């Protein structure tokens, strides 16, 4: 049985809303058109009458077009224009998709007309109707409708990219409208010597470094089912639902995959910034309360002792001279692969905590 990777699942979940948006917008525009004309075809020489067969075909067609646009956006164009501003991305993409969708209309219209007229798409009657359509107001109306669907889906994609796909979907579904208790794994990851690096590079250059640094983590986080909870200066907080983080040792493998990502670009960082960033991290899990909060600006946040504890664990990396510290509670829940080896560092007191914690580090053999 084919098992999808976390990255494939994420891409599919990002593409599907395009198809849904195009379908619903298409239905709404069709309803408005039919209501305005009292379900009469006022221009039968160029416009297609909406029969049941045409309606079914049109619904399938706009959904497939939306999914195709989504696939292009997620797998190609989104990466191509990833570093452009919001307005530039919208402008460039609308230009590209306008040409692309004109081609789609030219392909789809004869098929829809052939269904309406019960003729071959290459029949003279169908081709005459198609030529009339290209010089009619109906063609411009179709372009406007398609452009609206396109703009709405691209706008959704940009908002989703900025807020985070999972966060936006949770807002839509109202999943965290009321507080919910969850068991989650957290990783607090902090850049080493960040203050020194910032002073050396200056604010602008340091910010550019941070953008590249966080970008290099993206693939590893997606591949190992993580979710970015927060960026706080040079610190990133990554979260997993407990089952996702434990499965395949995802929470630990994500750490090493991020290390590998930076290692691959070590020469580029040295050439561009004069340094190669490194980081340390703490891992722990426990129950948190999750919910929407805020009036002027809404966010989905986590609250609970596990967050403070994970932050305190990460702070001790320098003291133990290791890059990764994991709570004994989490190590006991993991079934480490043969290439991963845990080593106890003994018990220690965490700042602000009464009970001692046994901490481990995990290394690759």
C-alpha positions as CSV (number, residue, x, y, z in Angstrom):
1,X,0.0,0.0,0.0
2,X,1.4,3.4,-1.0
3,X,2.1,5.6,2.0
4,X,2.4,9.3,1.5
5,X,5.3,11.2,3.0
6,X,4.5,14.2,5.3
7,X,5.7,16.5,2.6
8,X,3.3,15.0,0.0
9,X,0.4,15.1,2.5
10,X,1.2,18.8,3.2
11,X,1.3,19.6,-0.6
12,X,-2.0,17.8,-1.2
13,X,-3.7,19.7,1.7
14,X,-2.5,23.0,0.2
15,X,-3.6,22.1,-3.3
16,X,-7.2,20.9,-2.5
17,X,-8.5,24.3,-1.3
18,X,-7.8,25.7,-4.8
19,X,-10.2,23.2,-6.3
20,X,-12.8,23.9,-3.6
21,X,-12.5,27.7,-4.1
22,X,-12.8,27.4,-7.9
23,X,-15.8,25.2,-7.6
24,X,-17.8,27.3,-5.2
25,X,-16.9,30.6,-7.0
26,X,-18.0,29.0,-10.2
27,X,-21.3,27.9,-8.7
28,X,-21.9,31.3,-7.2
29,X,-21.2,33.2,-10.5
30,X,-23.3,30.7,-12.5
31,X,-26.2,31.2,-10.0
32,X,-25.9,35.0,-10.3
33,X,-25.8,34.8,-14.1
34,X,-28.8,32.5,-14.3
35,X,-30.8,34.5,-11.8
36,X,-30.1,37.7,-13.8
37,X,-31.2,36.2,-17.1
38,X,-34.1,34.2,-15.6
39,X,-32.4,31.0,-16.8
40,X,-32.6,32.1,-20.4
41,X,-29.8,32.1,-22.9
42,X,-29.8,35.7,-24.3
43,X,-27.1,35.0,-26.8
44,X,-27.3,31.4,-28.1
45,X,-24.9,32.0,-31.0
46,X,-22.0,32.4,-28.5
47,X,-23.1,31.5,-25.0
48,X,-23.7,27.9,-23.8
49,X,-27.1,27.0,-22.4
50,X,-26.8,25.5,-19.0
51,X,-28.2,22.0,-19.2
52,X,-27.7,19.3,-16.5
53,X,-24.9,17.7,-18.6
54,X,-23.2,21.1,-19.1
55,X,-23.5,21.9,-15.4
56,X,-21.9,18.6,-14.4
57,X,-19.1,19.0,-16.9
58,X,-18.5,22.7,-15.9
59,X,-18.3,21.7,-12.2
60,X,-15.8,19.0,-12.9
61,X,-13.8,21.2,-15.2
62,X,-13.5,24.2,-12.9
63,X,-12.5,21.9,-10.0
64,X,-9.8,20.3,-12.1
65,X,-8.6,23.7,-13.3
66,X,-8.4,24.9,-9.7
67,X,-6.4,21.8,-8.7
68,X,-4.1,22.3,-11.6
69,X,-3.6,26.0,-10.7
70,X,-2.9,24.8,-7.1
71,X,-0.4,22.2,-8.2
72,X,1.4,24.8,-10.3
73,X,1.4,27.3,-7.5
74,X,2.5,25.0,-4.7
75,X,5.1,22.9,-6.6
76,X,6.6,25.6,-8.9
77,X,5.5,29.2,-9.0
78,X,5.3,29.6,-5.2
79,X,9.0,28.7,-5.0
80,X,9.9,30.7,-8.1
81,X,8.5,34.0,-6.7
82,X,9.1,33.1,-3.0
83,X,11.3,36.0,-2.3
84,X,9.2,38.7,-4.0
85,X,6.9,41.0,-2.1
86,X,3.2,40.1,-1.7
87,X,2.0,42.6,-4.3
88,X,4.8,41.6,-6.8
89,X,3.9,37.9,-6.4
90,X,0.2,38.6,-7.1
91,X,1.0,40.7,-10.1
92,X,3.5,38.3,-11.7
93,X,1.3,35.3,-11.0
94,X,-1.9,36.9,-12.4
95,X,0.0,37.8,-15.6
96,X,1.3,34.2,-16.0
97,X,-2.1,32.6,-15.1
98,X,-4.0,34.9,-17.4
99,X,-2.2,33.6,-20.4
100,X,-2.4,30.1,-19.1
101,X,-6.1,30.3,-18.5
102,X,-6.9,31.8,-21.9
103,X,-5.4,28.5,-23.3
104,X,-7.6,26.5,-20.9
105,X,-10.7,28.4,-22.0
106,X,-9.9,27.7,-25.7
107,X,-9.6,24.0,-24.9
108,X,-12.7,23.7,-22.5
109,X,-15.2,25.8,-24.4
110,X,-15.5,23.5,-27.5
111,X,-16.0,20.5,-25.3
112,X,-18.8,22.2,-23.3
113,X,-20.4,23.4,-26.6
114,X,-20.2,19.9,-28.0
115,X,-22.0,18.5,-24.9
116,X,-24.7,21.2,-25.2
117,X,-25.2,20.6,-28.9
118,X,-24.6,16.8,-28.9
119,X,-22.0,17.3,-31.6
120,X,-18.3,16.5,-32.0
121,X,-16.0,19.3,-30.7
122,X,-14.7,19.6,-34.3
123,X,-18.1,19.9,-35.9
124,X,-18.7,23.0,-38.0
125,X,-21.6,24.1,-35.8
126,X,-19.5,23.9,-32.6
127,X,-16.5,25.7,-34.3
128,X,-18.8,28.5,-35.5
129,X,-20.2,29.0,-32.1
130,X,-16.6,29.0,-30.7
131,X,-15.5,31.7,-33.1
132,X,-18.6,33.8,-32.2
133,X,-17.7,33.3,-28.5
134,X,-14.1,34.6,-29.0
135,X,-15.4,38.0,-30.3
136,X,-18.4,38.3,-27.9
137,X,-18.9,39.9,-24.6
138,X,-19.3,36.4,-23.2
139,X,-15.6,35.8,-23.7
140,X,-14.7,38.9,-21.7
141,X,-17.2,37.9,-19.0
142,X,-15.7,34.4,-18.8
143,X,-12.2,36.0,-18.5
144,X,-13.4,38.2,-15.6
145,X,-15.0,35.3,-13.8
146,X,-11.8,33.2,-14.2
147,X,-9.6,36.1,-13.1
148,X,-11.8,36.5,-10.0
149,X,-11.5,32.8,-9.1
150,X,-7.7,33.1,-9.7
151,X,-7.2,36.2,-7.6
152,X,-9.3,34.7,-4.7
153,X,-7.3,31.4,-4.7
154,X,-3.9,33.2,-5.0
155,X,-5.0,35.6,-2.2
156,X,-5.9,32.6,0.0
157,X,-2.5,30.9,-0.8
158,X,-0.6,34.0,0.2
159,X,-2.5,34.4,3.5
160,X,-2.1,30.7,4.2
161,X,1.6,31.0,3.5
162,X,2.0,33.9,5.9
163,X,-0.2,32.6,8.7
164,X,0.7,28.9,8.2
165,X,-1.6,26.5,6.4
166,X,-2.6,24.6,9.5
167,X,-3.3,27.8,11.5
168,X,-5.5,29.2,8.8
169,X,-7.5,26.0,8.4
170,X,-7.9,25.9,12.2
171,X,-9.3,29.4,12.1
172,X,-11.8,28.5,9.4
173,X,-12.9,25.3,11.1
174,X,-13.1,26.9,14.5
175,X,-11.2,24.0,16.0
176,X,-9.6,26.1,18.7
177,X,-12.4,28.6,19.2
178,X,-12.8,27.0,22.6
179,X,-9.7,25.9,24.6
180,X,-8.6,22.3,23.9
181,X,-6.1,20.1,25.8
182,X,-3.5,18.4,23.7
183,X,-0.4,16.3,24.3
184,X,2.5,17.8,22.3
185,X,6.2,17.6,21.8
186,X,8.1,20.9,21.7
187,X,11.6,21.8,20.4
188,X,13.1,25.1,21.4
189,X,15.9,25.8,19.0
190,X,18.3,28.7,19.5
191,X,21.2,30.0,17.3
192,X,24.6,29.9,19.0
193,X,26.4,33.1,19.6
194,X,23.6,35.1,18.0
195,X,24.4,38.4,19.9
196,X,28.0,38.3,18.7
197,X,27.0,37.5,15.1
198,X,24.4,40.3,15.1
199,X,27.0,42.8,16.3
200,X,29.5,41.6,13.7
201,X,27.1,41.7,10.8
202,X,24.9,44.7,11.6
203,X,21.1,44.6,11.8
204,X,20.3,44.4,8.1
205,X,22.8,41.7,7.2
206,X,21.9,39.7,10.4
207,X,18.2,39.8,9.3
208,X,19.2,38.5,5.9
209,X,21.1,35.7,7.7
210,X,18.0,34.8,9.8
211,X,15.8,34.6,6.7
212,X,18.2,32.1,5.0
213,X,18.8,30.2,8.3
214,X,15.1,29.6,8.9
215,X,14.5,28.9,5.2
216,X,17.0,26.0,5.4
217,X,15.0,24.4,8.2
218,X,11.8,24.3,6.2
219,X,12.3,21.0,4.3
220,X,13.4,19.1,7.5
221,X,10.4,20.4,9.5
222,X,7.9,19.4,6.8
223,X,9.6,16.0,6.1
224,X,9.4,15.1,9.8
225,X,5.8,16.3,10.4
226,X,6.7,19.3,12.5
227,X,4.8,22.6,12.8
228,X,6.4,26.0,13.4
229,X,4.8,27.5,16.4
230,X,6.8,30.7,16.8
231,X,9.8,32.6,15.5
232,X,11.2,34.7,18.3
233,X,14.3,36.6,17.1
234,X,17.0,33.9,16.6
235,X,14.9,31.2,18.3
236,X,12.3,29.0,16.6
237,X,9.8,26.9,18.5
238,X,8.7,23.7,16.7
239,X,5.8,21.5,17.8
240,X,4.5,18.1,17.0
241,X,1.3,16.3,18.0
242,X,2.6,13.6,20.3
243,X,1.9,10.7,18.0
244,X,3.5,12.5,15.0
245,X,6.6,13.4,16.9
246,X,7.1,9.9,18.4
247,X,6.4,8.1,15.1
248,X,9.7,7.3,13.3
249,X,11.5,9.4,16.0
250,X,10.4,12.4,13.9
251,X,11.2,15.0,16.6
252,X,14.8,13.8,17.0
253,X,15.4,13.1,13.3
254,X,14.2,16.6,12.5
255,X,17.0,18.1,14.6
256,X,19.7,16.1,12.7
257,X,18.1,16.9,9.4
258,X,18.2,20.6,10.2
259,X,21.9,20.2,11.1
260,X,22.5,18.5,7.8
261,X,20.7,21.3,5.9
262,X,23.1,23.9,7.4
263,X,26.1,21.7,6.8
264,X,25.3,21.4,3.1
265,X,25.3,25.2,2.8
266,X,28.3,25.8,5.0
267,X,30.5,27.2,2.2
268,X,27.7,29.5,1.0
269,X,27.2,31.0,4.5
270,X,30.9,31.5,4.9
271,X,31.2,33.2,1.6
272,X,28.1,35.4,2.0
273,X,28.2,36.2,5.7
274,X,31.6,35.2,6.9
275,X,30.2,32.7,9.4
276,X,28.2,29.5,9.4
277,X,25.3,29.5,11.9
278,X,24.9,26.6,14.3
279,X,22.3,25.9,16.9
280,X,21.3,24.1,20.1
281,X,18.0,22.6,21.0
282,X,15.9,21.2,23.9
283,X,13.1,18.6,23.5
284,X,10.3,17.8,26.0
285,X,6.6,16.9,25.9
286,X,3.5,17.2,28.0
287,X,-0.1,18.5,28.0
288,X,-0.9,22.0,26.8
289,X,-4.0,24.1,26.5
290,X,-4.6,25.3,22.9
291,X,-7.0,28.0,21.8
292,X,-7.6,31.3,20.0
293,X,-6.7,34.4,21.9
294,X,-6.6,38.1,21.2
295,X,-9.0,40.9,20.1
296,X,-7.0,43.3,17.9
297,X,-5.0,40.3,16.6
298,X,-6.0,36.7,16.9
299,X,-3.5,33.9,17.4
300,X,-3.7,30.2,18.2
301,X,-1.4,29.8,21.2
302,X,-0.2,27.0,23.6
303,X,0.0,27.4,27.3
304,X,1.3,25.0,29.9
305,X,4.3,24.1,32.0
306,X,5.9,22.0,29.2
307,X,6.8,25.2,27.3
308,X,8.7,26.7,30.2
309,X,10.3,23.4,31.0
310,X,11.5,22.9,27.4
311,X,12.9,26.4,27.3
312,X,14.9,25.8,30.5
313,X,16.2,22.5,29.1
314,X,17.5,24.2,26.0
315,X,19.3,26.8,28.2
316,X,21.5,24.1,29.7
317,X,23.0,23.0,26.4
318,X,26.0,25.3,26.9
319,X,26.6,24.0,30.4
320,X,26.6,20.4,29.2
321,X,28.5,21.3,26.0
322,X,26.1,19.5,23.8
323,X,23.8,20.6,21.0
324,X,20.8,18.6,22.0
325,X,19.2,18.0,25.3
326,X,16.1,15.7,25.8
327,X,14.1,15.1,28.9
328,X,14.1,11.6,30.3
329,X,10.3,11.5,29.9
330,X,10.6,11.9,26.2
331,X,13.6,9.5,25.8
332,X,11.6,6.8,27.5
333,X,8.8,7.3,25.0
334,X,11.1,7.0,22.0
335,X,12.2,3.8,20.4
336,X,15.5,5.0,18.9
337,X,16.8,3.5,15.7
338,X,20.2,1.7,15.8
339,X,22.0,4.8,14.4
340,X,20.7,7.0,17.2
341,X,22.3,6.6,20.7
342,X,21.1,8.3,23.9
343,X,23.4,9.2,26.8
344,X,22.3,10.2,30.3
345,X,23.8,13.4,31.6
346,X,22.5,12.9,35.1
347,X,19.9,14.8,37.1
348,X,19.8,18.6,37.3
349,X,17.7,21.4,38.7
350,X,16.0,23.6,36.1
351,X,15.6,27.3,36.8
352,X,12.3,28.0,38.5
353,X,11.5,24.3,39.0
354,X,11.5,22.4,42.3
355,X,11.9,18.9,41.0
356,X,15.1,17.7,39.4
357,X,15.1,16.4,35.8
358,X,17.3,13.7,34.3
359,X,18.5,14.9,30.9
360,X,19.9,13.0,28.0
361,X,21.7,13.9,24.8
362,X,21.2,12.0,21.6
363,X,23.9,11.5,19.0
364,X,24.2,9.7,15.7
365,X,26.6,6.9,15.5
